[in-house]
């Protein structure tokens, strides 16, 4: 790549594989969830408000279903993806 070219953006699949392979290399298990929404606005889907919803509300509900020893070990990062119908959803 020369200096005038922009770096290629990773596809969603490549980004997920990079994250999950990193967890595996550190000896962590991977538990994935998908949160589907009716949100069609990219600005809202990628907003701090949705990050707060994911971190504090949705993940809180997931943690309630986990065994006690796993609750504090949960990493709750996510990636935003848009469906063909135009709704945003979260893979985490």
PyMOL commands that set and color helices and strands:
alter all, ss='L'
color gray80, all
select helices_A, chain A and resi 12-25+42-45+48-64+68-71
alter helices_A, ss='H'
color red, helices_A
select strands_A, chain A and resi 34-36+79-82+88-91
alter strands_A, ss='S'
color yellow, strands_A
deselect
rebuild
show_as cartoon
